[in-house]
Amino acid sequence: MEYQELVSLLRRFLENENFWIYQVFGVVLLTSLANFFIRRFIDRLTLQLKKTANLWDDAILKASQQPLRWMVWVVGLSVAIEVIERSSTESIFENIQPFREMAVIAIITWFIVRFIGEAELHLIDPERMTKPLDETTASALGKLLRATVVITALLVVLQTLGYSVSGVLAFGGIGGIAIGFAAKDLLSNFFGGLMIYLDRPFKVGDWIRSPDREIEGTVEDIGWRLTRIRTFDKRPLYIPNSIFATISVENPSRMTNRRIHETIGLRYQDAHQIKAIVEQVKALLQSHSEIDNSKTLIVNFNTFADSSVDFFIYTFTKTTDWIRFHEIKQDVLLKVLEVVHDNGADVAFPTTTLDIPQKNHEQLQI
């Protein structure tokens, strides 16, 4: 076949009214191949970046994996639609440009939001950070940044669609007054959450309780409207943040020590041993490896009770762990009981003595 015939055949092929179909097929095929090679490249790059100590490259790469593939498809399909537009007279294709810009904005926003989430996880990871950020602070900053990015993206989308951003902001300022009155509870919860983030009376993972309300458990999440607490019977408790502005909150997780405060009653017949027992128990506590001697330590005879002579123990353990505390407390009380028995005394129990006048003046004890 001569050169002129090849040129003529190619010209007829290009002038064929169905040639756009082949163009669209080629664009979609190239887009699929590009997506495949990008995925392979990201997988290889991920393996290489795992060998580095820089946490930001890992966060950027992980955050960009899905948005980047979607971006490839958006660009490829946009080109394919432009090919169809040149060969079609349908008016629907005239609106492709705004939708393409909106898709690009959405994908970029998606990437930034994912990056903020990955950075938040890395900043609280003690394996990646020498001084990891507090989980509650990281969560608050992450939510604030994500809200800022989403609101900015919405304003850019409105500007892309031809709406005046200044007009939208002006309307928002006027409507904000009405919304403020209608959603005062929502706003009070929002500012309550903001105060929790700023004052930090507790953080995620803390055990808190309120003497004013039946609130006690471990903080699982601090949102802008609600705080979720897991009670000790494993039920979730959802508390509006505004409640914390009106109640007292205890945070046992931040205690420095745990207290042992017990009263031990001896029999009245052992009253002559009380001084020796008190001294020995005090020496026992002072020499105990789990008792913090830098804190208040008191062992003293306290009162003449109805059926006993009482002394009390007031001291603090070094640990704040709940389970370990009870193990130490058990050990202390058992050793106190040994001291009592070693002195020939015993712990009292409620008794009543009746003095019945008789000729021989005998006593009946019950």
C-alpha positions as CSV (number, residue, x, y, z in Angstrom):
1,M,0.0,0.0,0.0
2,E,1.4,3.3,-1.1
3,Y,2.0,6.3,1.2
4,Q,-0.9,8.3,-0.3
5,E,-3.3,5.5,0.3
6,L,-2.2,5.3,4.0
7,V,-2.7,9.0,4.4
8,S,-6.2,8.8,2.8
9,L,-7.2,5.9,5.0
10,L,-6.0,7.7,8.1
11,R,-7.9,10.8,7.1
12,R,-11.1,8.9,6.6
13,F,-10.6,7.2,10.0
14,L,-10.1,10.6,11.7
15,E,-13.1,12.1,9.9
16,N,-15.3,9.2,10.9
17,E,-18.3,10.4,13.0
18,N,-17.7,7.6,15.5
19,F,-14.0,8.4,16.0
20,W,-14.8,10.1,19.4
21,I,-15.7,6.7,20.7
22,Y,-12.2,5.5,20.1
23,Q,-10.8,8.7,21.7
24,V,-12.9,8.2,24.8
25,F,-11.8,4.5,25.0
26,G,-8.2,5.6,24.7
27,V,-8.5,8.2,27.4
28,V,-10.2,5.8,29.8
29,L,-7.6,3.1,29.1
30,L,-4.7,5.6,29.7
31,T,-6.4,6.8,32.9
32,S,-6.7,3.1,34.2
33,L,-3.0,2.5,33.4
34,A,-2.0,5.7,35.1
35,N,-4.0,4.8,38.2
36,F,-2.4,1.3,38.2
37,F,1.2,2.7,37.9
38,I,0.5,5.4,40.6
39,R,-0.7,2.7,43.0
40,R,2.4,0.6,42.4
41,F,4.6,3.7,42.8
42,I,2.9,4.6,46.1
43,D,3.3,1.0,47.4
44,R,7.0,1.1,46.7
45,L,7.4,4.6,48.1
46,T,5.6,3.5,51.3
47,L,8.1,0.7,51.8
48,Q,11.0,3.1,51.4
49,L,9.6,5.8,53.7
50,K,9.0,3.3,56.5
51,K,12.8,3.1,56.8
52,T,12.9,6.9,57.7
53,A,12.3,8.5,61.1
54,N,10.4,11.5,59.6
55,L,6.7,11.2,60.5
56,W,5.5,13.9,58.2
57,D,6.3,12.1,54.9
58,D,4.4,9.0,56.2
59,A,1.4,11.2,57.0
60,I,1.4,12.9,53.6
61,L,1.8,9.7,51.7
62,K,-0.9,7.8,53.6
63,A,-3.3,10.8,53.4
64,S,-2.7,11.1,49.6
65,Q,-3.2,7.5,48.5
66,Q,-6.9,7.5,47.8
67,P,-7.3,11.2,46.9
68,L,-4.5,11.0,44.4
69,R,-6.2,8.0,42.6
70,W,-9.5,9.8,42.6
71,M,-7.8,12.9,41.2
72,V,-6.4,10.8,38.3
73,W,-9.9,9.6,37.5
74,V,-11.4,13.1,37.7
75,V,-8.8,14.4,35.3
76,G,-9.1,11.4,32.9
77,L,-12.9,11.5,32.9
78,S,-12.9,15.3,32.4
79,V,-10.8,14.8,29.3
80,A,-13.1,12.1,28.1
81,I,-16.2,14.3,28.6
82,E,-14.5,17.1,26.7
83,V,-14.1,14.7,23.8
84,I,-17.7,13.8,24.0
85,E,-18.7,17.5,24.2
86,R,-16.9,18.3,20.9
87,S,-18.9,15.6,19.2
88,S,-22.3,16.3,20.9
89,T,-24.8,19.1,20.8
90,E,-26.4,18.3,24.2
91,S,-26.5,21.2,26.6
92,I,-25.7,19.0,29.6
93,F,-22.0,19.0,28.8
94,E,-21.8,22.8,29.1
95,N,-21.9,22.5,32.9
96,I,-19.0,20.1,33.1
97,Q,-16.4,22.8,34.0
98,P,-18.0,23.8,37.4
99,F,-18.5,20.2,38.4
100,R,-14.9,19.4,37.6
101,E,-13.7,22.3,39.7
102,M,-16.0,21.2,42.5
103,A,-14.6,17.7,42.3
104,V,-11.0,19.0,42.5
105,I,-11.8,21.2,45.5
106,A,-13.5,18.2,47.2
107,I,-10.5,15.9,46.6
108,I,-8.0,18.5,47.9
109,T,-10.2,19.1,51.0
110,W,-10.4,15.3,51.5
111,F,-6.6,15.1,51.3
112,I,-6.0,17.9,53.8
113,V,-8.6,16.4,56.3
114,R,-6.9,13.0,56.0
115,F,-3.5,14.6,56.5
116,I,-4.8,16.3,59.7
117,G,-6.1,13.0,61.0
118,E,-2.8,11.2,60.3
119,A,-0.8,14.0,61.8
120,E,-3.0,13.9,64.9
121,L,-2.4,10.1,65.4
122,H,1.4,10.6,64.9
123,L,1.6,13.5,67.4
124,I,0.2,11.4,70.2
125,D,2.2,8.3,69.4
126,P,5.0,7.9,72.0
127,E,6.9,5.6,69.5
128,R,7.1,8.5,67.0
129,M,7.4,11.5,69.3
130,T,9.9,12.0,72.1
131,K,7.3,14.3,73.8
132,P,3.9,13.1,72.5
133,L,1.1,15.6,72.5
134,D,-1.8,15.2,74.9
135,E,-4.6,13.2,73.3
136,T,-7.3,15.7,74.3
137,T,-5.3,18.7,73.0
138,A,-4.5,16.9,69.7
139,S,-8.2,16.0,69.3
140,A,-9.2,19.6,69.9
141,L,-6.7,21.0,67.4
142,G,-7.6,18.4,64.9
143,K,-11.3,19.1,65.1
144,L,-10.7,22.9,64.9
145,L,-8.4,22.5,61.8
146,R,-10.8,20.1,60.0
147,A,-13.7,22.5,60.6
148,T,-11.7,25.4,59.3
149,V,-10.7,23.4,56.1
150,V,-14.3,22.3,55.4
151,I,-15.8,25.7,55.9
152,T,-13.1,27.3,53.6
153,A,-13.8,24.6,51.0
154,L,-17.5,25.3,51.1
155,L,-16.9,29.0,50.6
156,V,-14.6,28.3,47.7
157,V,-17.3,26.0,46.1
158,L,-19.9,28.8,46.5
159,Q,-17.5,31.2,44.8
160,T,-17.0,28.7,42.0
161,L,-20.7,28.3,41.5
162,G,-21.0,32.1,41.1
163,Y,-22.4,33.0,44.5
164,S,-20.9,36.1,46.3
165,V,-18.9,35.0,49.4
166,S,-19.3,38.4,50.9
167,G,-23.1,38.2,50.6
168,V,-23.1,34.7,52.2
169,L,-21.0,36.0,55.1
170,A,-23.3,39.0,55.5
171,F,-26.3,36.8,55.6
172,G,-24.5,34.5,58.0
173,G,-23.9,37.5,60.3
174,I,-27.6,38.5,60.3
175,G,-28.9,35.0,60.6
176,G,-26.4,34.2,63.3
177,I,-28.4,36.2,65.8
178,A,-31.6,34.2,65.1
179,I,-29.7,30.9,65.1
180,G,-28.0,31.9,68.4
181,F,-31.4,32.2,70.1
182,A,-32.7,29.1,68.5
183,A,-29.7,27.0,69.3
184,K,-28.6,28.4,72.7
185,D,-28.3,25.0,74.2
186,L,-26.1,23.8,71.3
187,L,-23.9,26.9,71.7
188,S,-23.6,26.5,75.4
189,N,-22.5,22.9,74.9
190,F,-20.0,24.1,72.3
191,F,-18.5,26.7,74.6
192,G,-18.6,24.1,77.4
193,G,-16.5,21.8,75.3
194,L,-14.2,24.7,74.5
195,M,-13.7,25.4,78.2
196,I,-12.8,21.8,78.8
197,Y,-10.1,22.0,76.1
198,L,-8.8,25.2,77.6
199,D,-9.0,24.5,81.3
200,R,-8.3,20.8,80.9
201,P,-9.9,19.6,84.2
202,F,-9.8,16.1,82.6
203,K,-8.6,14.4,79.5
204,V,-9.4,11.3,77.5
205,G,-8.5,8.2,79.6
206,D,-9.1,10.0,83.0
207,W,-11.3,8.6,85.7
208,I,-13.7,11.3,86.8
209,R,-16.7,11.6,89.1
210,S,-19.0,14.3,90.3
211,P,-20.3,14.5,93.9
212,D,-23.2,16.7,92.5
213,R,-24.5,14.2,90.0
214,E,-24.4,10.4,89.5
215,I,-21.4,10.7,87.1
216,E,-18.4,8.4,87.5
217,G,-16.4,6.6,84.9
218,T,-13.5,6.8,82.4
219,V,-13.6,9.6,79.8
220,E,-13.6,8.1,76.3
221,D,-14.2,11.1,74.1
222,I,-14.6,14.8,74.4
223,G,-16.7,16.2,71.6
224,W,-17.9,19.8,70.8
225,R,-21.4,18.9,72.1
226,L,-21.1,15.8,74.3
227,T,-18.5,14.0,76.4
228,R,-18.7,10.3,76.5
229,I,-17.9,8.5,79.7
230,R,-17.7,4.7,80.2
231,T,-19.1,3.8,83.6
232,F,-17.6,1.0,85.7
233,D,-20.4,-1.3,84.7
234,K,-19.3,-0.7,81.0
235,R,-22.3,1.5,80.0
236,P,-21.7,4.6,77.9
237,L,-22.8,7.8,79.5
238,Y,-23.3,10.9,77.3
239,I,-23.1,14.2,79.1
240,P,-23.7,17.6,77.4
241,N,-20.6,19.8,77.9
242,S,-22.6,22.6,79.4
243,I,-23.2,20.4,82.5
244,F,-19.6,20.6,83.5
245,A,-19.9,24.4,83.9
246,T,-22.4,23.9,86.7
247,I,-21.1,20.9,88.7
248,S,-18.0,20.0,90.7
249,V,-15.8,17.3,89.1
250,E,-13.3,15.2,90.9
251,N,-10.4,13.7,88.9
252,P,-9.0,10.7,90.9
253,S,-6.7,10.0,88.0
254,R,-4.5,12.9,89.0
255,M,-4.2,12.0,92.7
256,T,-0.6,11.7,93.9
257,N,-1.3,9.0,96.5
258,R,-4.1,6.8,97.8
259,R,-5.2,7.0,101.5
260,I,-5.6,4.2,104.0
261,H,-7.9,5.4,106.8
262,E,-9.1,2.6,109.1
263,T,-10.4,2.4,112.7
264,I,-9.5,-0.7,114.6
265,G,-11.4,-1.5,117.9
266,L,-9.8,-3.6,120.7
267,R,-11.6,-5.3,123.6
268,Y,-11.8,-3.3,126.8
269,Q,-10.0,-6.1,128.6
270,D,-7.0,-5.3,126.2
271,A,-7.0,-1.6,127.0
272,H,-3.7,-1.9,128.9
273,Q,-2.0,-3.1,125.6
274,I,-3.3,-0.2,123.5
275,K,-0.1,2.0,123.9
276,A,2.3,-0.8,122.9
277,I,0.1,-1.8,119.9
278,V,-0.2,1.7,118.6
279,E,3.6,2.2,118.8
280,Q,4.3,-1.1,117.0
281,V,1.7,-0.4,114.3
282,K,3.2,3.0,113.7
283,A,6.7,1.5,113.4
284,L,5.3,-1.1,111.0
285,L,3.9,1.6,108.7
286,Q,7.1,3.6,108.8
287,S,9.1,0.6,107.7
288,H,6.7,-0.6,105.0
289,S,8.1,-0.2,101.5
290,E,4.8,0.8,99.9
291,I,3.9,3.5,102.4
292,D,4.9,7.1,101.6
293,N,6.5,8.4,104.7
294,S,6.8,11.9,103.2
295,K,3.0,12.2,103.6
296,T,0.9,12.4,106.8
297,L,1.2,9.2,108.9
298,I,-0.9,9.0,112.1
299,V,-1.5,6.0,114.4
300,N,-3.3,7.1,117.6
301,F,-5.7,5.9,120.2
302,N,-8.9,7.6,119.3
303,T,-12.0,6.9,121.4
304,F,-13.8,4.8,124.0
305,A,-16.5,3.2,121.9
306,D,-19.5,1.3,123.2
307,S,-17.9,-2.1,122.9
308,S,-14.2,-1.3,122.1
309,V,-11.3,1.0,122.6
310,D,-10.5,2.3,119.2
311,F,-7.3,3.5,117.5
312,F,-7.1,4.7,113.9
313,I,-4.6,4.4,111.0
314,Y,-4.2,7.4,108.6
315,T,-1.5,7.0,106.0
316,F,-0.9,7.1,102.2
317,T,0.4,4.5,99.7
318,K,3.0,5.4,97.1
319,T,0.9,3.9,94.3
320,T,-2.3,5.3,92.9
321,D,-3.2,2.1,91.0
322,W,-6.6,0.9,92.3
323,I,-5.8,-2.8,92.2
324,R,-2.3,-2.4,93.7
325,F,-3.7,-0.1,96.4
326,H,-6.0,-2.8,97.7
327,E,-3.3,-5.4,97.7
328,I,-1.1,-3.0,99.9
329,K,-4.1,-2.2,102.1
330,Q,-4.8,-5.9,102.6
331,D,-1.1,-6.5,103.5
332,V,-1.1,-3.6,106.0
333,L,-4.3,-4.7,107.8
334,L,-3.2,-8.3,108.0
335,K,0.1,-7.2,109.6
336,V,-1.8,-4.9,112.0
337,L,-3.9,-7.9,113.0
338,E,-0.7,-9.9,113.7
339,V,0.6,-7.1,115.9
340,V,-2.7,-7.2,117.9
341,H,-2.5,-10.9,118.3
342,D,1.2,-10.9,119.2
343,N,0.4,-8.6,122.2
344,G,-2.2,-11.1,123.5
345,A,-5.1,-8.8,122.4
346,D,-7.9,-9.3,119.9
347,V,-10.3,-7.2,117.8
348,A,-13.5,-6.4,119.6
349,F,-17.0,-7.2,118.4
350,P,-20.3,-5.7,119.7
351,T,-21.1,-7.0,123.2
352,T,-23.5,-6.0,126.0
353,T,-22.9,-6.7,129.7
354,L,-25.9,-6.9,132.0
355,D,-25.3,-6.3,135.7
356,I,-28.1,-8.2,137.6
357,P,-28.2,-7.5,141.3
358,Q,-28.1,-10.9,143.2
359,K,-27.2,-12.0,146.7
360,N,-23.8,-13.2,145.5
361,H,-23.5,-10.1,143.2
362,E,-22.7,-12.3,140.1
363,Q,-22.6,-10.8,136.7
364,L,-24.2,-12.2,133.6
365,Q,-22.4,-11.4,130.4
366,I,-24.2,-11.7,127.0
